[in-house]
């Protein structure tokens, strides 16, 4: 579900918020996967702001 949200080429701030909510709901705070995906999400958010 996370990848599906992020792979949308027309993603806006609401998609980033949805993806962040999904991480919060599905993964424990100490999860290494959550940490990695949170970092990727932040990088994508920054790239979207520059574009």
Biopython code that builds the backbone (N, CA, C, O; Angstrom):
import numpy as np
from Bio.PDB.StructureBuilder import StructureBuilder

atoms = [
    (1, "UNK", "N", (0.825, -1.190, 0.000)),
    (1, "UNK", "CA", (0.000, 0.000, 0.000)),
    (1, "UNK", "C", (0.873, 1.259, 0.000)),
    (1, "UNK", "O", (0.588, 2.217, -0.719)),
    (2, "UNK", "N", (1.935, 1.253, 0.809)),
    (2, "UNK", "CA", (2.853, 2.390, 0.888)),
    (2, "UNK", "C", (3.465, 2.672, -0.478)),
    (2, "UNK", "O", (3.456, 3.813, -0.941)),
    (3, "UNK", "N", (3.989, 1.651, -1.116)),
    (3, "UNK", "CA", (4.612, 1.823, -2.434)),
    (3, "UNK", "C", (3.595, 2.298, -3.476)),
    (3, "UNK", "O", (3.923, 3.096, -4.354)),
    (4, "UNK", "N", (2.380, 1.807, -3.370)),
    (4, "UNK", "CA", (1.343, 2.221, -4.309)),
    (4, "UNK", "C", (1.069, 3.721, -4.168)),
    (4, "UNK", "O", (0.925, 4.424, -5.168)),
    (5, "UNK", "N", (0.998, 4.202, -2.939)),
    (5, "UNK", "CA", (0.773, 5.633, -2.709)),
    (5, "UNK", "C", (1.913, 6.469, -3.275)),
    (5, "UNK", "O", (1.683, 7.472, -3.950)),
    (6, "UNK", "N", (3.126, 6.054, -2.998)),
    (6, "UNK", "CA", (4.303, 6.831, -3.364)),
    (6, "UNK", "C", (4.589, 6.764, -4.864)),
    (6, "UNK", "O", (5.181, 7.693, -5.415)),
    (7, "UNK", "N", (4.191, 5.710, -5.516)),
    (7, "UNK", "CA", (4.504, 5.565, -6.944)),
    (7, "UNK", "C", (3.601, 6.409, -7.847)),
    (7, "UNK", "O", (3.844, 6.501, -9.050)),
    (8, "UNK", "N", (2.573, 7.020, -7.282)),
    (8, "UNK", "CA", (1.687, 7.879, -8.062)),
    (8, "UNK", "C", (2.450, 9.121, -8.536)),
    (8, "UNK", "O", (2.920, 9.896, -7.703)),
    (9, "UNK", "N", (2.585, 9.330, -9.842)),
    (9, "UNK", "CA", (3.359, 10.475, -10.342)),
    (9, "UNK", "C", (2.729, 11.829, -10.019)),
    (9, "UNK", "O", (3.419, 12.848, -10.038)),
    (10, "UNK", "N", (1.441, 11.852, -9.726)),
    (10, "UNK", "CA", (0.751, 13.102, -9.411)),
    (10, "UNK", "C", (0.560, 13.272, -7.900)),
    (10, "UNK", "O", (-0.412, 13.878, -7.449)),
    (11, "UNK", "N", (1.491, 12.734, -7.142)),
    (11, "UNK", "CA", (1.328, 12.792, -5.687)),
    (11, "UNK", "C", (1.517, 14.220, -5.168)),
    (11, "UNK", "O", (2.377, 14.969, -5.631)),
    (12, "UNK", "N", (0.692, 14.556, -4.205)),
    (12, "UNK", "CA", (0.758, 15.866, -3.574)),
    (12, "UNK", "C", (1.038, 15.692, -2.088)),
    (12, "UNK", "O", (1.334, 14.589, -1.626)),
    (13, "UNK", "N", (0.944, 16.761, -1.363)),
    (13, "UNK", "CA", (1.217, 16.721, 0.074)),
    (13, "UNK", "C", (0.281, 15.759, 0.794)),
    (13, "UNK", "O", (0.680, 15.115, 1.764)),
    (14, "UNK", "N", (-0.961, 15.657, 0.325)),
    (14, "UNK", "CA", (-1.902, 14.743, 0.966)),
    (14, "UNK", "C", (-1.459, 13.283, 0.842)),
    (14, "UNK", "O", (-1.712, 12.486, 1.745)),
    (15, "UNK", "N", (-0.806, 12.927, -0.257)),
    (15, "UNK", "CA", (-0.316, 11.555, -0.430)),
    (15, "UNK", "C", (0.815, 11.288, 0.556)),
    (15, "UNK", "O", (0.889, 10.203, 1.133)),
    (16, "UNK", "N", (1.686, 12.254, 0.752)),
    (16, "UNK", "CA", (2.759, 12.090, 1.734)),
    (16, "UNK", "C", (2.180, 11.943, 3.138)),
    (16, "UNK", "O", (2.672, 11.141, 3.932)),
    (17, "UNK", "N", (1.150, 12.704, 3.445)),
    (17, "UNK", "CA", (0.505, 12.596, 4.761)),
    (17, "UNK", "C", (-0.143, 11.226, 4.946)),
    (17, "UNK", "O", (-0.048, 10.628, 6.018)),
    (18, "UNK", "N", (-0.804, 10.730, 3.889)),
    (18, "UNK", "CA", (-1.419, 9.398, 3.956)),
    (18, "UNK", "C", (-0.370, 8.321, 4.172)),
    (18, "UNK", "O", (-0.569, 7.410, 4.976)),
    (19, "UNK", "N", (0.743, 8.422, 3.461)),
    (19, "UNK", "CA", (1.817, 7.438, 3.607)),
    (19, "UNK", "C", (2.397, 7.481, 5.016)),
    (19, "UNK", "O", (2.695, 6.439, 5.600)),
    (20, "UNK", "N", (2.556, 8.670, 5.554)),
    (20, "UNK", "CA", (3.066, 8.815, 6.913)),
    (20, "UNK", "C", (2.090, 8.207, 7.926)),
    (20, "UNK", "O", (2.514, 7.536, 8.867)),
    (21, "UNK", "N", (0.800, 8.436, 7.739)),
    (21, "UNK", "CA", (-0.213, 7.855, 8.613)),
    (21, "UNK", "C", (-0.185, 6.330, 8.536)),
    (21, "UNK", "O", (-0.326, 5.642, 9.547)),
    (22, "UNK", "N", (-0.005, 5.823, 7.339)),
    (22, "UNK", "CA", (0.059, 4.377, 7.151)),
    (22, "UNK", "C", (1.239, 3.772, 7.920)),
    (22, "UNK", "O", (1.101, 2.727, 8.556)),
    (23, "UNK", "N", (2.387, 4.430, 7.860)),
    (23, "UNK", "CA", (3.550, 3.959, 8.613)),
    (23, "UNK", "C", (3.266, 3.976, 10.108)),
    (23, "UNK", "O", (3.624, 3.041, 10.824)),
    (24, "UNK", "N", (2.623, 5.040, 10.579)),
    (24, "UNK", "CA", (2.299, 5.156, 12.007)),
    (24, "UNK", "C", (1.354, 4.051, 12.462)),
    (24, "UNK", "O", (1.493, 3.518, 13.562)),
    (25, "UNK", "N", (0.389, 3.712, 11.605)),
    (25, "UNK", "CA", (-0.616, 2.710, 11.953)),
    (25, "UNK", "C", (-0.077, 1.280, 11.899)),
    (25, "UNK", "O", (-0.429, 0.449, 12.736)),
    (26, "UNK", "N", (0.764, 1.000, 10.927)),
    (26, "UNK", "CA", (1.132, -0.383, 10.643)),
    (26, "UNK", "C", (2.458, -0.857, 11.249)),
    (26, "UNK", "O", (2.662, -2.057, 11.435)),
    (27, "UNK", "N", (3.346, 0.073, 11.552)),
    (27, "UNK", "CA", (4.663, -0.341, 12.013)),
    (27, "UNK", "C", (4.971, 0.241, 13.390)),
    (27, "UNK", "O", (4.633, 1.386, 13.690)),
    (28, "UNK", "N", (5.618, -0.572, 14.216)),
    (28, "UNK", "CA", (6.016, -0.107, 15.549)),
    (28, "UNK", "C", (7.063, 0.992, 15.434)),
    (28, "UNK", "O", (7.821, 1.015, 14.464)),
    (29, "UNK", "N", (7.123, 1.895, 16.391)),
    (29, "UNK", "CA", (8.096, 2.998, 16.346)),
    (29, "UNK", "C", (9.550, 2.534, 16.266)),
    (29, "UNK", "O", (10.380, 3.225, 15.677)),
    (30, "UNK", "N", (9.869, 1.394, 16.838)),
    (30, "UNK", "CA", (11.253, 0.906, 16.844)),
    (30, "UNK", "C", (11.598, 0.052, 15.615)),
    (30, "UNK", "O", (12.718, -0.446, 15.500)),
    (31, "UNK", "N", (10.653, -0.114, 14.718)),
    (31, "UNK", "CA", (10.854, -0.953, 13.539)),
    (31, "UNK", "C", (11.906, -0.359, 12.591)),
    (31, "UNK", "O", (11.804, 0.808, 12.213)),
    (32, "UNK", "N", (12.914, -1.150, 12.205)),
    (32, "UNK", "CA", (13.895, -0.674, 11.227)),
    (32, "UNK", "C", (13.260, -0.340, 9.869)),
    (32, "UNK", "O", (13.694, 0.588, 9.186)),
    (33, "UNK", "N", (12.247, -1.092, 9.494)),
    (33, "UNK", "CA", (11.550, -0.828, 8.230)),
    (33, "UNK", "C", (10.846, 0.529, 8.290)),
    (33, "UNK", "O", (10.882, 1.297, 7.329)),
    (34, "UNK", "N", (10.218, 0.812, 9.404)),
    (34, "UNK", "CA", (9.552, 2.106, 9.555)),
    (34, "UNK", "C", (10.565, 3.245, 9.456)),
    (34, "UNK", "O", (10.305, 4.262, 8.813)),
    (35, "UNK", "N", (11.689, 3.073, 10.078)),
    (35, "UNK", "CA", (12.737, 4.096, 10.036)),
    (35, "UNK", "C", (13.206, 4.323, 8.595)),
    (35, "UNK", "O", (13.327, 5.465, 8.152)),
    (36, "UNK", "N", (13.467, 3.241, 7.872)),
    (36, "UNK", "CA", (13.941, 3.347, 6.488)),
    (36, "UNK", "C", (12.888, 3.989, 5.587)),
    (36, "UNK", "O", (13.210, 4.871, 4.791)),
    (37, "UNK", "N", (11.646, 3.557, 5.707)),
    (37, "UNK", "CA", (10.589, 4.113, 4.868)),
    (37, "UNK", "C", (10.303, 5.572, 5.226)),
    (37, "UNK", "O", (9.965, 6.368, 4.350)),
    (38, "UNK", "N", (10.435, 5.921, 6.481)),
    (38, "UNK", "CA", (10.252, 7.319, 6.886)),
    (38, "UNK", "C", (11.317, 8.206, 6.258)),
    (38, "UNK", "O", (11.033, 9.321, 5.821)),
    (39, "UNK", "N", (12.541, 7.701, 6.218)),
    (39, "UNK", "CA", (13.618, 8.457, 5.585)),
    (39, "UNK", "C", (13.367, 8.618, 4.087)),
    (39, "UNK", "O", (13.551, 9.704, 3.539)),
    (40, "UNK", "N", (12.951, 7.550, 3.433)),
    (40, "UNK", "CA", (12.647, 7.618, 1.998)),
    (40, "UNK", "C", (11.501, 8.601, 1.737)),
    (40, "UNK", "O", (11.539, 9.369, 0.776)),
    (41, "UNK", "N", (10.508, 8.568, 2.584)),
    (41, "UNK", "CA", (9.370, 9.466, 2.439)),
    (41, "UNK", "C", (9.811, 10.923, 2.573)),
    (41, "UNK", "O", (9.357, 11.779, 1.814)),
    (42, "UNK", "N", (10.677, 11.202, 3.515)),
    (42, "UNK", "CA", (11.175, 12.561, 3.704)),
    (42, "UNK", "C", (11.990, 13.018, 2.486)),
    (42, "UNK", "O", (11.882, 14.166, 2.055)),
    (43, "UNK", "N", (12.795, 12.121, 1.945)),
    (43, "UNK", "CA", (13.589, 12.461, 0.745)),
    (43, "UNK", "C", (12.663, 12.757, -0.445)),
    (43, "UNK", "O", (12.890, 13.716, -1.183)),
    (44, "UNK", "N", (11.639, 11.949, -0.627)),
    (44, "UNK", "CA", (10.694, 12.174, -1.718)),
    (44, "UNK", "C", (9.923, 13.482, -1.523)),
    (44, "UNK", "O", (9.647, 14.200, -2.484)),
    (45, "UNK", "N", (9.587, 13.775, -0.293)),
    (45, "UNK", "CA", (8.888, 15.028, 0.003)),
    (45, "UNK", "C", (9.755, 16.220, -0.359)),
    (45, "UNK", "O", (9.264, 17.195, -0.929)),
    (46, "UNK", "N", (11.044, 16.152, -0.032)),
    (46, "UNK", "CA", (11.975, 17.226, -0.348)),
    (46, "UNK", "C", (12.142, 17.381, -1.864)),
    (46, "UNK", "O", (12.184, 18.501, -2.374)),
    (47, "UNK", "N", (12.237, 16.260, -2.578)),
    (47, "UNK", "CA", (12.352, 16.322, -4.038)),
    (47, "UNK", "C", (11.107, 16.942, -4.661)),
    (47, "UNK", "O", (11.208, 17.718, -5.611)),
    (48, "UNK", "N", (9.945, 16.607, -4.136)),
    (48, "UNK", "CA", (8.691, 17.148, -4.659)),
    (48, "UNK", "C", (8.620, 18.662, -4.432)),
    (48, "UNK", "O", (8.098, 19.392, -5.275)),
    (49, "UNK", "N", (9.134, 19.123, -3.316)),
    (49, "UNK", "CA", (9.132, 20.553, -3.038)),
    (49, "UNK", "C", (10.033, 21.316, -4.000)),
    (49, "UNK", "O", (9.731, 22.452, -4.366)),
    (50, "UNK", "N", (11.127, 20.703, -4.408)),
    (50, "UNK", "CA", (12.073, 21.345, -5.322)),
    (50, "UNK", "C", (11.552, 21.393, -6.749)),
    (50, "UNK", "O", (11.926, 22.268, -7.531)),
    (51, "UNK", "N", (10.686, 20.444, -7.079)),
    (51, "UNK", "CA", (10.169, 20.345, -8.465)),
    (51, "UNK", "C", (9.097, 21.355, -8.757)),
    (51, "UNK", "O", (8.572, 21.393, -9.870)),
]
sb = StructureBuilder()
sb.init_structure("model")
sb.init_model(0)
sb.init_chain("A")
sb.init_seg("    ")
for serial, (resi, resn, name, xyz) in enumerate(atoms, 1):
    if name == "N":
        sb.init_residue(resn, " ", resi, " ")
    sb.init_atom(name, np.array(xyz, "f"), 0.0, 1.0, " ", f" {name:<3s}", serial, name[0])
structure = sb.get_structure()
